[in-house]
Amino acid sequence: MSTGSSRSGPAHVPGERHETRELVRASFELARTLGIGKLLVQAAGPQAVQAVESHRERERIVWLSRGDLELELPPSARRGHVVLTIPEGSRLTRMSQISVALFLAVLDGHIEVVENVLCLSGPAGSGRLDTLWIANPRRDLAWFARQDVGTLRERVPTRELARVLDIALRLAVEGREGKPIGTIFVIGEPEELEPHLRQLVLNPCVGHPRKARSIYNPEYVETLREYAAMDGAFIVSRKGVVEAAATYLAAPGGRATLRSGLGARHAAAAAMTATTESVAIVLSESSGHITAYHEGSPILELERPLQRSD
């Protein structure tokens, strides 16, 4: 029996632990040479966490997790650490996962928009780190180059945005009855959005308890999958309650910025966020790509997640 295998991942190839330790050692040397004080690390397993902690001095670590990393961190890593949970239902490429993590870390104030960050990642469940990337949010995420991040931090509920992205990624991977799904989620204050909404059919959310309609209710995700078969958008409050489904977005689109080739869903989402203080997430039925909009412009674009092999 291999003692190097993780509970859910493949067994370690001989030498992988040594490679991880050497990459981590070189990463900290590079960070200190370049004056980089923060590292964003995709926690691939206990060995990777231990390797990082053995070299960390004054650097601040933002740990990326798709589960409860808190239980895996040694006491030294728990002091002053930050754990950022990224959408766990996704099968994004590692670069897309880092992009999502950077985006959320900036919104939460863990990383400043203008600072360089050294990112380390490895295959999920592998226990190793094998990729290094020096990132800068303003340089690598186009939206931050042209907008005020302070406004976004004030208006966007980061936890709810991350959860809706997770749901959209699940729908992109799994679809409905094996077929692609296309839909829109709008996160905002229902009272502000209401003048720009029209119900295409009777609102199926009416009459159900708020707790049952929470985006954090795992059972409700399956309900959302069924509702997505209806045309229209989901309206989600800033507290994560789905207030409406099958909703037509009727906001004027004069202030929206839309790239050519995008369809009606993108136009409606851009228009709604240009008119109200909301965020919209569009799942494209044709491509499976996911785009988040704020103030009429895209703020995050993710390629279609990798399909399941089973």
URVEN-V841632 format. One record per pair of residues at least 6 apart in sequence whose C-alpha atoms are under 6 Angstrom apart, sorted by sequence separation. I is the first residue (numbers start at 1). J is the second residue. D is the distance in Angstrom with one decimal. If there is no record, write none. Layout:
<<I;J;D> <I;J;D>>
This chain:
<<5;11;4.0> <105;111;5.6> <106;112;5.9> <122;128;5.6> <138;144;4.8> <175;181;5.2> <236;242;4.4> <273;279;5.9> <292;298;5.6> <293;299;5.5> <5;12;5.5> <122;129;4.2> <138;145;4.8> <235;242;5.8> <236;243;5.7> <283;290;4.7> <292;299;5.6> <4;12;5.4> <121;129;5.2> <122;130;5.3> <235;243;5.5> <282;290;5.6> <292;300;5.1> <235;244;5.1> <282;291;5.2> <291;300;5.7> <121;131;5.3> <234;244;5.7> <281;291;5.7> <291;301;4.5> <120;131;5.6> <234;245;4.4> <269;280;5.6> <281;292;4.3> <290;301;5.8> <120;132;4.8> <233;245;5.8> <280;292;5.6> <290;302;5.1> <119;132;5.7> <233;246;5.4> <280;293;5.1> <289;302;5.8> <119;133;5.0> <232;246;4.2> <233;247;4.9> <256;270;5.4> <279;293;5.6> <289;303;4.7> <118;133;5.9> <119;134;6.0> <231;246;5.5> <232;247;4.6> <256;271;5.2> <279;294;5.0> <289;304;4.5> <118;134;4.5> <230;246;5.8> <232;248;5.1> <288;304;4.8> <117;134;5.7> <117;135;5.2> <253;271;4.3> <256;274;5.6> <66;85;5.5> <116;135;5.7> <249;268;6.0> <252;271;5.9> <255;274;5.8> <62;82;4.9> <63;83;4.8> <64;84;5.0> <65;85;4.8> <66;86;5.7> <116;136;4.7> <251;271;5.7> <38;59;5.6> <40;61;5.9> <42;63;6.0> <43;64;5.8> <62;83;6.0> <64;85;5.9> <115;136;5.9> <251;272;5.2> <273;294;5.2> <274;295;4.3> <37;59;4.9> <38;60;4.8> <39;61;5.0> <40;62;4.7> <41;63;5.0> <42;64;4.5> <66;88;4.8> <273;295;4.9> <274;296;4.0> <38;61;5.8> <40;63;6.0> <41;64;5.8> <270;293;5.9> <273;296;5.1> <113;137;5.2> <114;138;5.7> <113;138;5.6> <215;240;5.6> <271;296;5.8> <214;240;5.7> <270;296;4.3> <214;241;4.5> <213;241;5.6> <213;242;5.5> <21;51;5.6> <205;244;5.6> <257;296;5.6> <256;296;4.1> <257;297;5.3> <203;244;5.9> <107;153;5.3> <200;246;5.9> <200;247;5.8> <185;233;5.8> <189;237;5.6> <199;247;4.7> <184;233;4.7> <185;234;4.7> <186;235;5.0> <187;236;4.7> <188;237;5.3> <198;247;5.7> <199;248;5.9> <186;236;5.9> <187;237;5.6> <188;238;5.4> <198;248;4.9> <197;248;5.7> <197;249;5.1> <197;250;5.8> <196;250;4.9> <196;251;5.1> <89;166;5.7> <39;117;5.6> <41;119;5.7> <38;117;5.5> <39;118;4.8> <40;119;4.6> <41;120;4.8> <42;121;4.8> <87;166;4.5> <90;169;5.3> <39;119;5.7> <41;121;6.0> <44;124;5.7> <48;128;5.8> <160;240;5.8> <44;125;5.7> <89;170;5.5> <45;127;4.2> <44;127;4.6> <44;128;5.9> <188;278;4.6> <187;278;5.6> <187;279;5.2> <186;279;5.8> <186;280;4.3> <185;280;5.5> <185;281;5.1> <184;281;5.6> <184;282;4.6> <183;283;5.3> <182;283;5.1> <182;284;5.0> <182;285;3.9> <181;285;5.1> <180;285;5.7> <20;128;5.7> <20;129;5.2> <9;125;4.4> <172;288;5.5> <9;126;5.2> <173;307;5.7> <143;299;5.2> <92;305;4.7> <91;305;5.0> <91;306;5.1>>
